[in-house]
Amino acid sequence: AFVGNSDDAYDLSQEAFIRAYRALKRYDGKHSFRSWFFAILSNLCKNALRSSKVRRKFMISDAAVIIEEVPAQGGPVEEYRGKVIKKLIWDALGTLDDDAREIIILKHFQDMSYQEIAEIMKIPVGTVMSRIHYARLRLKKQIEVMNK
């Protein structure tokens, strides 16, 4: 979700695994391995977006794959309504700036703790909490605008 399409995400995740493997002897264990790895992956994604010199638009085709993986609950009307809501959320998420999108993805889609996000983004926990709050507000406002 952060880089815009699944092919780039796959390439970057492979590169992150290679870099993590090469840097394994420098892993000090102060932070969880998951946080350490996601920091590597996050930095690679940011560098890829920066080096392309083109701000990529979030691609809904990738979000559709995620939406299809969510099991249906209820009847066809509820299933359709759920898909419409999920698509609206992903569309709105794509309009956020990179930092806001990243923090929402880490918290709500990767289920990371504030501490893990702080380690990945190299910011204090209080800043994580504040950024999540404001990112949620922007996401809510964007959903409201798009839902009119």
N, CA, C and O atoms as a GROMACS GRO file, in nm:
protein
  592
    1ALA      N    1   0.083  -0.121   0.000
    1ALA     CA    2   0.000   0.000   0.000
    1ALA      C    3   0.086   0.126   0.000
    1ALA      O    4   0.045   0.230  -0.051
    2PHE      N    5   0.203   0.117   0.056
    2PHE     CA    6   0.286   0.236   0.069
    2PHE      C    7   0.346   0.281  -0.064
    2PHE      O    8   0.357   0.401  -0.088
    3VAL      N    9   0.386   0.188  -0.150
    3VAL     CA   10   0.453   0.227  -0.274
    3VAL      C   11   0.360   0.233  -0.394
    3VAL      O   12   0.398   0.290  -0.497
    4GLY      N   13   0.242   0.179  -0.386
    4GLY     CA   14   0.148   0.200  -0.493
    4GLY      C   15   0.110   0.079  -0.575
    4GLY      O   16   0.002   0.078  -0.635
    5ASN      N   17   0.192  -0.023  -0.580
    5ASN     CA   18   0.150  -0.143  -0.652
    5ASN      C   19   0.224  -0.266  -0.603
    5ASN      O   20   0.331  -0.256  -0.543
    6SER      N   21   0.165  -0.380  -0.629
    6SER     CA   22   0.217  -0.504  -0.571
    6SER      C   23   0.352  -0.545  -0.629
    6SER      O   24   0.434  -0.604  -0.558
    7ASP      N   25   0.378  -0.515  -0.756
    7ASP     CA   26   0.507  -0.553  -0.815
    7ASP      C   27   0.623  -0.479  -0.747
    7ASP      O   28   0.725  -0.539  -0.713
    8ASP      N   29   0.608  -0.348  -0.729
    8ASP     CA   30   0.711  -0.271  -0.660
    8ASP      C   31   0.725  -0.316  -0.515
    8ASP      O   32   0.836  -0.327  -0.462
    9ALA      N   33   0.612  -0.343  -0.451
    9ALA     CA   34   0.614  -0.388  -0.312
    9ALA      C   35   0.688  -0.521  -0.300
    9ALA      O   36   0.766  -0.540  -0.207
   10TYR      N   37   0.664  -0.610  -0.392
   10TYR     CA   38   0.733  -0.740  -0.390
   10TYR      C   39   0.884  -0.721  -0.406
   10TYR      O   40   0.962  -0.779  -0.332
   11ASP      N   41   0.923  -0.640  -0.504
   11ASP     CA   42   1.066  -0.615  -0.528
   11ASP      C   43   1.131  -0.552  -0.404
   11ASP      O   44   1.241  -0.592  -0.365
   12LEU      N   45   1.064  -0.454  -0.345
   12LEU     CA   46   1.121  -0.388  -0.228
   12LEU      C   47   1.126  -0.482  -0.107
   12LEU      O   48   1.221  -0.475  -0.028
   13SER      N   49   1.027  -0.568  -0.092
   13SER     CA   50   1.032  -0.662   0.021
   13SER      C   51   1.146  -0.761   0.003
   13SER      O   52   1.210  -0.800   0.101
   14GLN      N   53   1.171  -0.804  -0.119
   14GLN     CA   54   1.285  -0.893  -0.145
   14GLN      C   55   1.416  -0.823  -0.113
   14GLN      O   56   1.506  -0.881  -0.052
   15GLU      N   57   1.427  -0.699  -0.155
   15GLU     CA   58   1.548  -0.621  -0.126
   15GLU      C   59   1.565  -0.602   0.026
   15GLU      O   60   1.677  -0.607   0.077
   16ALA      N   61   1.454  -0.581   0.095
   16ALA     CA   62   1.460  -0.566   0.241
   16ALA      C   63   1.510  -0.694   0.308
   16ALA      O   64   1.588  -0.688   0.402
   17PHE      N   65   1.465  -0.809   0.260
   17PHE     CA   66   1.513  -0.936   0.316
   17PHE      C   67   1.662  -0.953   0.293
   17PHE      O   68   1.735  -1.000   0.381
   18ILE      N   69   1.708  -0.916   0.176
   18ILE     CA   70   1.850  -0.926   0.144
   18ILE      C   71   1.931  -0.833   0.236
   18ILE      O   72   2.032  -0.873   0.293
   19ARG      N   73   1.884  -0.710   0.250
   19ARG     CA   74   1.956  -0.614   0.336
   19ARG      C   75   1.954  -0.657   0.483
   19ARG      O   76   2.053  -0.642   0.554
   20ALA      N   77   1.842  -0.709   0.526
   20ALA     CA   78   1.833  -0.756   0.665
   20ALA      C   79   1.928  -0.873   0.688
   20ALA      O   80   1.995  -0.880   0.791
   21TYR      N   81   1.935  -0.963   0.593
   21TYR     CA   82   2.025  -1.078   0.605
   21TYR      C   83   2.171  -1.031   0.613
   21TYR      O   84   2.248  -1.080   0.695
   22ARG      N   85   2.206  -0.936   0.526
   22ARG     CA   86   2.344  -0.885   0.525
   22ARG      C   87   2.377  -0.808   0.653
   22ARG      O   88   2.493  -0.805   0.695
   23ALA      N   89   2.277  -0.746   0.714
   23ALA     CA   90   2.301  -0.664   0.832
   23ALA      C   91   2.268  -0.738   0.962
   23ALA      O   92   2.270  -0.678   1.069
   24LEU      N   93   2.240  -0.865   0.952
   24LEU     CA   94   2.198  -0.942   1.069
   24LEU      C   95   2.297  -0.936   1.184
   24LEU      O   96   2.257  -0.933   1.301
   25LYS      N   97   2.425  -0.933   1.153
   25LYS     CA   98   2.524  -0.928   1.261
   25LYS      C   99   2.521  -0.794   1.335
   25LYS      O  100   2.572  -0.784   1.447
   26ARG      N  101   2.462  -0.691   1.273
   26ARG     CA  102   2.450  -0.560   1.339
   26ARG      C  103   2.320  -0.547   1.418
   26ARG      O  104   2.301  -0.448   1.489
   27TYR      N  105   2.231  -0.645   1.407
   27TYR     CA  106   2.106  -0.642   1.484
   27TYR      C  107   2.140  -0.663   1.631
   27TYR      O  108   2.196  -0.766   1.668
   28ASP      N  109   2.106  -0.565   1.714
   28ASP     CA  110   2.149  -0.568   1.853
   28ASP      C  111   2.046  -0.627   1.950
   28ASP      O  112   2.079  -0.651   2.066
   29GLY      N  113   1.926  -0.649   1.906
   29GLY     CA  114   1.825  -0.708   1.992
   29GLY      C  115   1.757  -0.610   2.088
   29GLY      O  116   1.671  -0.650   2.166
   30LYS      N  117   1.794  -0.482   2.083
   30LYS     CA  118   1.730  -0.382   2.168
   30LYS      C  119   1.582  -0.366   2.130
   30LYS      O  120   1.497  -0.344   2.216
   31HIS      N  121   1.555  -0.377   2.003
   31HIS     CA  122   1.419  -0.365   1.951
   31HIS      C  123   1.378  -0.500   1.896
   31HIS      O  124   1.461  -0.588   1.874
   32SER      N  125   1.248  -0.517   1.876
   32SER     CA  126   1.202  -0.645   1.820
   32SER      C  127   1.254  -0.659   1.677
   32SER      O  128   1.277  -0.560   1.608
   33PHE      N  129   1.273  -0.782   1.635
   33PHE     CA  130   1.320  -0.807   1.500
   33PHE      C  131   1.220  -0.751   1.399
   33PHE      O  132   1.259  -0.696   1.296
   34ARG      N  133   1.092  -0.765   1.430
   34ARG     CA  134   0.986  -0.716   1.340
   34ARG      C  135   1.002  -0.566   1.318
   34ARG      O  136   0.994  -0.519   1.204
   35SER      N  137   1.023  -0.490   1.425
   35SER     CA  138   1.040  -0.345   1.412
   35SER      C  139   1.165  -0.312   1.333
   35SER      O  140   1.164  -0.223   1.247
   36TRP      N  141   1.272  -0.384   1.361
   36TRP     CA  142   1.397  -0.362   1.291
   36TRP      C  143   1.380  -0.388   1.141
   36TRP      O  144   1.425  -0.310   1.058
   37PHE      N  145   1.314  -0.498   1.107
   37PHE     CA  146   1.293  -0.531   0.966
   37PHE      C  147   1.202  -0.430   0.898
   37PHE      O  148   1.230  -0.386   0.787
   38PHE      N  149   1.092  -0.391   0.965
   38PHE     CA  150   1.001  -0.294   0.905
   38PHE      C  151   1.067  -0.159   0.886
   38PHE      O  152   1.032  -0.086   0.793
   39ALA      N  153   1.162  -0.123   0.971
   39ALA     CA  154   1.237   0.002   0.952
   39ALA      C  155   1.318  -0.005   0.823
   39ALA      O  156   1.323   0.092   0.747
   40ILE      N  157   1.380  -0.119   0.800
   40ILE     CA  158   1.455  -0.138   0.674
   40ILE      C  159   1.360  -0.126   0.555
   40ILE      O  160   1.389  -0.055   0.459
   41LEU      N  161   1.249  -0.196   0.562
   41LEU     CA  162   1.151  -0.195   0.454
   41LEU      C  163   1.094  -0.056   0.432
   41LEU      O  164   1.080  -0.011   0.318
   42SER      N  165   1.061   0.012   0.540
   42SER     CA  166   1.005   0.147   0.530
   42SER      C  167   1.103   0.243   0.463
   42SER      O  168   1.065   0.321   0.377
   43ASN      N  169   1.228   0.237   0.504
   43ASN     CA  170   1.330   0.323   0.442
   43ASN      C  171   1.348   0.293   0.295
   43ASN      O  172   1.365   0.384   0.214
   44LEU      N  173   1.346   0.166   0.259
   44LEU     CA  174   1.357   0.130   0.116
   44LEU      C  175   1.240   0.187   0.036
   44LEU      O  176   1.258   0.239  -0.074
   45CYS      N  177   1.120   0.177   0.093
   45CYS     CA  178   1.001   0.230   0.024
   45CYS      C  179   1.011   0.381   0.006
   45CYS      O  180   0.982   0.434  -0.101
   46LYS      N  181   1.052   0.450   0.111
   46LYS     CA  182   1.066   0.596   0.102
   46LYS      C  183   1.172   0.634  -0.001
   46LYS      O  184   1.153   0.728  -0.079
   47ASN      N  185   1.283   0.563   0.000
   47ASN     CA  186   1.388   0.592  -0.098
   47ASN      C  187   1.341   0.565  -0.241
   47ASN      O  188   1.374   0.641  -0.332
   48ALA      N  189   1.265   0.458  -0.259
   48ALA     CA  190   1.214   0.426  -0.393
   48ALA      C  191   1.120   0.535  -0.442
   48ALA      O  192   1.126   0.575  -0.558
   49LEU      N  193   1.033   0.583  -0.355
   49LEU     CA  194   0.941   0.690  -0.393
   49LEU      C  195   1.017   0.820  -0.422
   49LEU      O  196   0.984   0.892  -0.516
   50ARG      N  197   1.117   0.847  -0.341
   50ARG     CA  198   1.197   0.968  -0.359
   50ARG      C  199   1.278   0.962  -0.488
   50ARG      O  200   1.287   1.061  -0.560
   51SER      N  201   1.337   0.846  -0.516
   51SER     CA  202   1.424   0.836  -0.633
   51SER      C  203   1.346   0.838  -0.764
   51SER      O  204   1.401   0.873  -0.868
   52SER      N  205   1.220   0.801  -0.761
   52SER     CA  206   1.142   0.803  -0.885
   52SER      C  207   1.106   0.945  -0.925
   52SER      O  208   1.069   0.970  -1.040
   53LYS      N  209   1.118   1.038  -0.829
   53LYS     CA  210   1.088   1.180  -0.853
   53LYS      C  211   0.946   1.203  -0.903
   53LYS      O  212   0.912   1.311  -0.953
   54VAL      N  213   0.865   1.102  -0.888
   54VAL     CA  214   0.725   1.113  -0.925
   54VAL      C  215   0.645   1.058  -0.808
   54VAL      O  216   0.666   0.945  -0.764
   55ARG      N  217   0.555   1.137  -0.759
   55ARG     CA  218   0.471   1.089  -0.648
   55ARG      C  219   0.367   0.995  -0.706
   55ARG      O  220   0.283   1.035  -0.787
   56ARG      N  221   0.374   0.871  -0.664
   56ARG     CA  222   0.282   0.772  -0.717
   56ARG      C  223   0.147   0.783  -0.650
   56ARG      O  224   0.136   0.813  -0.531
   57LYS      N  225   0.045   0.759  -0.729
   57LYS     CA  226  -0.089   0.757  -0.674
   57LYS      C  227  -0.118   0.616  -0.626
   57LYS      O  228  -0.081   0.518  -0.691
   58PHE      N  229  -0.184   0.608  -0.514
   58PHE     CA  230  -0.221   0.478  -0.459
   58PHE      C  231  -0.307   0.405  -0.561
   58PHE      O  232  -0.399   0.463  -0.618
   59MET      N  233  -0.278   0.278  -0.584
   59MET     CA  234  -0.349   0.202  -0.687
   59MET      C  235  -0.455   0.114  -0.623
   59MET      O  236  -0.427   0.029  -0.538
   60ILE      N  237  -0.578   0.135  -0.667
   60ILE     CA  238  -0.691   0.063  -0.610
   60ILE      C  239  -0.690  -0.083  -0.654
   60ILE      O  240  -0.749  -0.167  -0.585
   61SER      N  241  -0.628  -0.116  -0.763
   61SER     CA  242  -0.624  -0.256  -0.806
   61SER      C  243  -0.560  -0.344  -0.700
   61SER      O  244  -0.603  -0.457  -0.680
   62ASP      N  245  -0.458  -0.294  -0.633
   62ASP     CA  246  -0.395  -0.370  -0.526
   62ASP      C  247  -0.485  -0.379  -0.404
   62ASP      O  248  -0.490  -0.482  -0.337
   63ALA      N  249  -0.557  -0.271  -0.376
   63ALA     CA  250  -0.649  -0.274  -0.263
   63ALA      C  251  -0.761  -0.372  -0.289
   63ALA      O  252  -0.811  -0.435  -0.196
   64ALA      N  253  -0.801  -0.386  -0.414
   64ALA     CA  254  -0.909  -0.480  -0.447
   64ALA      C  255  -0.873  -0.622  -0.411
   64ALA      O  256  -0.959  -0.699  -0.368
   65VAL      N  257  -0.747  -0.658  -0.426
   65VAL     CA  258  -0.703  -0.792  -0.388
   65VAL      C  259  -0.724  -0.812  -0.239
   65VAL      O  260  -0.771  -0.917  -0.196
   66ILE      N  261  -0.689  -0.712  -0.161
   66ILE     CA  262  -0.706  -0.721  -0.016
   66ILE      C  263  -0.854  -0.729   0.019
   66ILE      O  264  -0.894  -0.807   0.105
   67ILE      N  265  -0.934  -0.648  -0.047
   67ILE     CA  266  -1.077  -0.648  -0.022
   67ILE      C  267  -1.137  -0.785  -0.050
   67ILE      O  268  -1.221  -0.833   0.026
   68GLU      N  269  -1.096  -0.848  -0.158
   68GLU     CA  270  -1.150  -0.979  -0.194
   68GLU      C  271  -1.112  -1.086  -0.094
   68GLU      O  272  -1.184  -1.186  -0.081
   69GLU      N  273  -1.001  -1.068  -0.021
   69GLU     CA  274  -0.957  -1.168   0.075
   69GLU      C  275  -1.037  -1.165   0.204
   69GLU      O  276  -1.031  -1.261   0.282
   70VAL      N  277  -1.110  -1.057   0.229
   70VAL     CA  278  -1.187  -1.047   0.352
   70VAL      C  279  -1.312  -1.134   0.339
   70VAL      O  280  -1.388  -1.120   0.243
   71PRO      N  281  -1.333  -1.225   0.435
   71PRO     CA  282  -1.448  -1.314   0.425
   71PRO      C  283  -1.579  -1.237   0.438
   71PRO      O  284  -1.590  -1.143   0.516
   72ALA      N  285  -1.677  -1.280   0.360
   72ALA     CA  286  -1.807  -1.215   0.361
   72ALA      C  287  -1.884  -1.255   0.486
   72ALA      O  288  -1.879  -1.370   0.530
   73GLN      N  289  -1.956  -1.159   0.541
   73GLN     CA  290  -2.040  -1.188   0.655
   73GLN      C  291  -2.179  -1.138   0.622
   73GLN      O  292  -2.196  -1.023   0.579
   74GLY      N  293  -2.277  -1.221   0.640
   74GLY     CA  294  -2.413  -1.182   0.606
   74GLY      C  295  -2.444  -1.217   0.462
   74GLY      O  296  -2.376  -1.298   0.399
   75GLY      N  297  -2.548  -1.154   0.412
   75GLY     CA  298  -2.593  -1.181   0.277
   75GLY      C  299  -2.524  -1.097   0.173
   75GLY      O  300  -2.428  -1.026   0.204
   76PRO      N  301  -2.571  -1.106   0.048
   76PRO     CA  302  -2.508  -1.033  -0.062
   76PRO      C  303  -2.511  -0.882  -0.045
   76PRO      O  304  -2.417  -0.813  -0.086
   77VAL      N  305  -2.617  -0.829   0.014
   77VAL     CA  306  -2.626  -0.684   0.033
   77VAL      C  307  -2.518  -0.638   0.131
   77VAL      O  308  -2.450  -0.538   0.107
   78GLU      N  309  -2.502  -0.711   0.241
   78GLU     CA  310  -2.400  -0.676   0.339
   78GLU      C  311  -2.260  -0.692   0.281
   78GLU      O  312  -2.171  -0.612   0.308
   79GLU      N  313  -2.242  -0.796   0.200
   79GLU     CA  314  -2.112  -0.819   0.137
   79GLU      C  315  -2.078  -0.703   0.043
   79GLU      O  316  -1.966  -0.653   0.044
   80TYR      N  317  -2.174  -0.662  -0.039
   80TYR     CA  318  -2.153  -0.551  -0.131
   80TYR      C  319  -2.125  -0.422  -0.054
   80TYR      O  320  -2.032  -0.348  -0.088
   81ARG      N  321  -2.205  -0.395   0.048
   81ARG     CA  322  -2.187  -0.274   0.128
   81ARG      C  323  -2.047  -0.272   0.192
   81ARG      O  324  -1.981  -0.168   0.194
   82GLY      N  325  -2.003  -0.387   0.242
   82GLY     CA  326  -1.870  -0.396   0.301
   82GLY      C  327  -1.760  -0.368   0.200
   82GLY      O  328  -1.663  -0.299   0.231
   83LYS      N  329  -1.776  -0.419   0.078
   83LYS     CA  330  -1.676  -0.395  -0.026
   83LYS      C  331  -1.673  -0.248  -0.067
   83LYS      O  332  -1.566  -0.192  -0.091
   84VAL      N  333  -1.789  -0.186  -0.074
   84VAL     CA  334  -1.794  -0.043  -0.109
   84VAL      C  335  -1.725   0.041  -0.001
   84VAL      O  336  -1.649   0.132  -0.032
   85ILE      N  337  -1.751   0.009   0.124
   85ILE     CA  338  -1.690   0.082   0.235
   85ILE      C  339  -1.538   0.062   0.234
   85ILE      O  340  -1.463   0.158   0.250
   86LYS      N  341  -1.493  -0.061   0.215
   86LYS     CA  342  -1.349  -0.088   0.212
   86LYS      C  343  -1.282  -0.016   0.096
   86LYS      O  344  -1.172   0.038   0.112
   87LYS      N  345  -1.346  -0.014  -0.020
   87LYS     CA  346  -1.289   0.057  -0.135
   87LYS      C  347  -1.281   0.207  -0.106
   87LYS      O  348  -1.182   0.272  -0.140
   88LEU      N  349  -1.384   0.261  -0.043
   88LEU     CA  350  -1.385   0.402  -0.007
   88LEU      C  351  -1.270   0.433   0.088
   88LEU      O  352  -1.202   0.535   0.073
   89ILE      N  353  -1.247   0.346   0.186
   89ILE     CA  354  -1.137   0.366   0.281
   89ILE      C  355  -1.003   0.362   0.208
   89ILE      O  356  -0.918   0.447   0.232
   90TRP      N  357  -0.985   0.264   0.120
   90TRP     CA  358  -0.857   0.254   0.048
   90TRP      C  359  -0.837   0.373  -0.046
   90TRP      O  360  -0.725   0.422  -0.060
   91ASP      N  361  -0.945   0.419  -0.110
   91ASP     CA  362  -0.934   0.538  -0.195
   91ASP      C  363  -0.892   0.659  -0.113
   91ASP      O  364  -0.804   0.735  -0.153
   92ALA      N  365  -0.955   0.677   0.002
   92ALA     CA  366  -0.923   0.790   0.090
   92ALA      C  367  -0.781   0.777   0.144
   92ALA      O  368  -0.709   0.876   0.153
   93LEU      N  369  -0.741   0.657   0.178
   93LEU     CA  370  -0.605   0.633   0.228
   93LEU      C  371  -0.502   0.674   0.123
   93LEU      O  372  -0.396   0.727   0.156
   94GLY      N  373  -0.533   0.650  -0.002
   94GLY     CA  374  -0.443   0.686  -0.110
   94GLY      C  375  -0.423   0.834  -0.129
   94GLY      O  376  -0.327   0.876  -0.194
   95THR      N  377  -0.513   0.914  -0.075
   95THR     CA  378  -0.499   1.059  -0.089
   95THR      C  379  -0.415   1.121   0.022
   95THR      O  380  -0.375   1.238   0.012
   96LEU      N  381  -0.386   1.044   0.128
   96LEU     CA  382  -0.307   1.097   0.238
   96LEU      C  383  -0.160   1.110   0.200
   96LEU      O  384  -0.113   1.043   0.108
   97ASP      N  385  -0.088   1.197   0.270
   97ASP     CA  386   0.056   1.207   0.247
   97ASP      C  387   0.123   1.078   0.294
   97ASP      O  388   0.064   1.000   0.368
   98ASP      N  389   0.246   1.058   0.251
   98ASP     CA  390   0.316   0.932   0.278
   98ASP      C  391   0.326   0.900   0.427
   98ASP      O  392   0.305   0.785   0.467
   99ASP      N  393   0.358   0.999   0.510
   99ASP     CA  394   0.372   0.974   0.654
   99ASP      C  395   0.241   0.932   0.717
   99ASP      O  396   0.237   0.838   0.797
  100ALA      N  397   0.133   1.000   0.682
  100ALA     CA  398   0.002   0.966   0.739
  100ALA      C  399  -0.041   0.827   0.693
  100ALA      O  400  -0.092   0.748   0.772
  101ARG      N  401  -0.021   0.799   0.565
  101ARG     CA  402  -0.058   0.667   0.512
  101ARG      C  403   0.025   0.558   0.580
  101ARG      O  404  -0.028   0.454   0.618
  102GLU      N  405   0.154   0.582   0.595
  102GLU     CA  406   0.242   0.483   0.657
  102GLU      C  407   0.198   0.452   0.800
  102GLU      O  408   0.191   0.336   0.840
  103ILE      N  409   0.169   0.556   0.876
  103ILE     CA  410   0.135   0.533   1.017
  103ILE      C  411   0.001   0.462   1.031
  103ILE      O  412  -0.016   0.380   1.121
  104ILE      N  413  -0.094   0.492   0.944
  104ILE     CA  414  -0.223   0.420   0.946
  104ILE      C  415  -0.204   0.275   0.908
  104ILE      O  416  -0.261   0.186   0.971
  105ILE      N  417  -0.123   0.249   0.807
  105ILE     CA  418  -0.098   0.111   0.763
  105ILE      C  419  -0.029   0.032   0.873
  105ILE      O  420  -0.068  -0.082   0.901
  106LEU      N  421   0.072   0.090   0.935
  106LEU     CA  422   0.143   0.020   1.041
  106LEU      C  423   0.052  -0.011   1.160
  106LEU      O  424   0.059  -0.121   1.216
  107LYS      N  425  -0.031   0.084   1.197
  107LYS     CA  426  -0.117   0.064   1.315
  107LYS      C  427  -0.235  -0.027   1.286
  107LYS      O  428  -0.262  -0.120   1.361
  108HIS      N  429  -0.306   0.001   1.177
  108HIS     CA  430  -0.433  -0.067   1.155
  108HIS      C  431  -0.427  -0.187   1.061
  108HIS      O  432  -0.516  -0.272   1.065
  109PHE      N  433  -0.326  -0.194   0.978
  109PHE     CA  434  -0.318  -0.308   0.886
  109PHE      C  435  -0.208  -0.405   0.923
  109PHE      O  436  -0.214  -0.523   0.889
  110GLN      N  437  -0.106  -0.356   0.994
  110GLN     CA  438   0.001  -0.443   1.042
  110GLN      C  439  -0.012  -0.470   1.192
  110GLN      O  440   0.066  -0.547   1.249
  111ASP      N  441  -0.111  -0.409   1.256
  111ASP     CA  442  -0.138  -0.428   1.400
  111ASP      C  443  -0.015  -0.406   1.487
  111ASP      O  444   0.009  -0.483   1.581
  112MET      N  445   0.061  -0.304   1.457
  112MET     CA  446   0.181  -0.275   1.535
  112MET      C  447   0.147  -0.187   1.654
  112MET      O  448   0.052  -0.108   1.650
  113SER      N  449   0.224  -0.202   1.759
  113SER     CA  450   0.206  -0.120   1.879
  113SER      C  451   0.267   0.018   1.854
  113SER      O  452   0.343   0.038   1.759
  114TYR      N  453   0.232   0.112   1.942
  114TYR     CA  454   0.291   0.246   1.932
  114TYR      C  455   0.443   0.239   1.943
  114TYR      O  456   0.514   0.309   1.872
  115GLN      N  457   0.491   0.153   2.032
  115GLN     CA  458   0.636   0.139   2.051
  115GLN      C  459   0.703   0.088   1.923
  115GLN      O  460   0.808   0.139   1.884
  116GLU      N  461   0.643  -0.012   1.859
  116GLU     CA  462   0.701  -0.066   1.735
  116GLU      C  463   0.702   0.041   1.626
  116GLU      O  464   0.801   0.054   1.553
  117ILE      N  465   0.594   0.116   1.615
  117ILE     CA  466   0.587   0.222   1.514
  117ILE      C  467   0.693   0.329   1.543
  117ILE      O  468   0.758   0.379   1.452
  118ALA      N  469   0.710   0.363   1.670
  118ALA     CA  470   0.811   0.461   1.709
  118ALA      C  471   0.950   0.415   1.669
  118ALA      O  472   1.031   0.495   1.622
  119GLU      N  473   0.978   0.287   1.687
  119GLU     CA  474   1.109   0.232   1.650
  119GLU      C  475   1.128   0.236   1.498
  119GLU      O  476   1.237   0.269   1.451
  120ILE      N  477   1.026   0.202   1.425
  120ILE     CA  478   1.036   0.200   1.279
  120ILE      C  479   1.054   0.341   1.223
  120ILE      O  480   1.139   0.364   1.137
  121MET      N  481   0.973   0.434   1.272
  121MET     CA  482   0.975   0.570   1.219
  121MET      C  483   1.079   0.658   1.286
  121MET      O  484   1.102   0.772   1.245
  122LYS      N  485   1.143   0.604   1.392
  122LYS     CA  486   1.246   0.678   1.466
  122LYS      C  487   1.193   0.810   1.520
  122LYS      O  488   1.253   0.916   1.502
  123ILE      N  489   1.077   0.800   1.586
  123ILE     CA  490   1.014   0.915   1.651
  123ILE      C  491   0.967   0.871   1.789
  123ILE      O  492   0.949   0.751   1.813
  124PRO      N  493   0.944   0.966   1.881
  124PRO     CA  494   0.895   0.929   2.014
  124PRO      C  495   0.754   0.870   2.009
  124PRO      O  496   0.677   0.897   1.916
  125VAL      N  497   0.720   0.791   2.109
  125VAL     CA  498   0.588   0.728   2.116
  125VAL      C  499   0.478   0.833   2.118
  125VAL      O  500   0.374   0.815   2.054
  126GLY      N  501   0.499   0.942   2.191
  126GLY     CA  502   0.400   1.049   2.195
  126GLY      C  503   0.372   1.108   2.057
  126GLY      O  504   0.258   1.141   2.024
  127THR      N  505   0.476   1.120   1.977
  127THR     CA  506   0.461   1.170   1.841
  127THR      C  507   0.382   1.070   1.757
  127THR      O  508   0.300   1.110   1.674
  128VAL      N  509   0.406   0.942   1.778
  128VAL     CA  510   0.330   0.839   1.707
  128VAL      C  511   0.182   0.854   1.739
  128VAL      O  512   0.098   0.853   1.649
  129MET      N  513   0.150   0.869   1.867
  129MET     CA  514   0.010   0.882   1.907
  129MET      C  515  -0.054   1.006   1.845
  129MET      O  516  -0.168   1.001   1.798
  130SER      N  517   0.019   1.114   1.844
  130SER     CA  518  -0.032   1.238   1.785
  130SER      C  519  -0.053   1.223   1.635
  130SER      O  520  -0.157   1.262   1.582
  131ARG      N  521   0.046   1.166   1.566
  131ARG     CA  522   0.035   1.149   1.420
  131ARG      C  523  -0.079   1.055   1.383
  131ARG      O  524  -0.149   1.078   1.284
  132ILE      N  525  -0.097   0.950   1.462
  132ILE     CA  526  -0.209   0.859   1.434
  132ILE      C  527  -0.341   0.933   1.451
  132ILE      O  528  -0.431   0.919   1.368
  133HIS      N  529  -0.351   1.012   1.556
  133HIS     CA  530  -0.474   1.088   1.580
  133HIS      C  531  -0.505   1.179   1.461
  133HIS      O  532  -0.617   1.178   1.409
  134TYR      N  533  -0.406   1.257   1.418
  134TYR     CA  534  -0.430   1.351   1.309
  134TYR      C  535  -0.447   1.279   1.174
  134TYR      O  536  -0.523   1.326   1.089
  135ALA      N  537  -0.379   1.169   1.155
  135ALA     CA  538  -0.397   1.092   1.031
  135ALA      C  539  -0.539   1.035   1.025
  135ALA      O  540  -0.601   1.034   0.918
  136ARG      N  541  -0.590   0.988   1.138
  136ARG     CA  542  -0.728   0.938   1.142
  136ARG      C  543  -0.827   1.049   1.110
  136ARG      O  544  -0.924   1.027   1.037
  137LEU      N  545  -0.803   1.168   1.166
  137LEU     CA  546  -0.892   1.280   1.138
  137LEU      C  547  -0.892   1.315   0.989
  137LEU      O  548  -0.997   1.338   0.929
  138ARG      N  549  -0.772   1.319   0.929
  138ARG     CA  550  -0.764   1.349   0.785
  138ARG      C  551  -0.831   1.240   0.703
  138ARG      O  552  -0.899   1.269   0.604
  139LEU      N  553  -0.812   1.114   0.744
  139LEU     CA  554  -0.875   1.002   0.673
  139LEU      C  555  -1.027   1.013   0.684
  139LEU      O  556  -1.097   0.995   0.585
  140LYS      N  557  -1.076   1.042   0.802
  140LYS     CA  558  -1.221   1.056   0.823
  140LYS      C  559  -1.276   1.169   0.736
  140LYS      O  560  -1.380   1.153   0.671
  141LYS      N  561  -1.206   1.283   0.735
  141LYS     CA  562  -1.252   1.397   0.655
  141LYS      C  563  -1.253   1.362   0.507
  141LYS      O  564  -1.346   1.397   0.434
  142GLN      N  565  -1.149   1.293   0.461
  142GLN     CA  566  -1.141   1.255   0.321
  142GLN      C  567  -1.252   1.157   0.284
  142GLN      O  568  -1.310   1.167   0.176
  143ILE      N  569  -1.282   1.064   0.373
  143ILE     CA  570  -1.392   0.969   0.348
  143ILE      C  571  -1.524   1.044   0.337
  143ILE      O  572  -1.606   1.014   0.250
  144GLU      N  573  -1.545   1.140   0.427
  144GLU     CA  574  -1.668   1.219   0.422
  144GLU      C  575  -1.680   1.296   0.291
  144GLU      O  576  -1.788   1.302   0.233
  145VAL      N  577  -1.571   1.353   0.245
  145VAL     CA  578  -1.571   1.430   0.120
  145VAL      C  579  -1.601   1.336   0.002
  145VAL      O  580  -1.680   1.369  -0.086
  146MET      N  581  -1.537   1.221   0.002
  146MET     CA  582  -1.553   1.127  -0.110
  146MET      C  583  -1.688   1.058  -0.108
  146MET      O  584  -1.734   1.008  -0.211
  147ASN      N  585  -1.752   1.054   0.007
  147ASN     CA  586  -1.880   0.983   0.020
  147ASN      C  587  -1.999   1.071  -0.014
  147ASN      O  588  -2.112   1.023  -0.014
  148LYS      N  589  -1.975   1.197  -0.042
  148LYS     CA  590  -2.086   1.288  -0.075
  148LYS      C  591  -2.135   1.268  -0.214
  148LYS      O  592  -2.228   1.337  -0.258
   0.00000   0.00000   0.00000
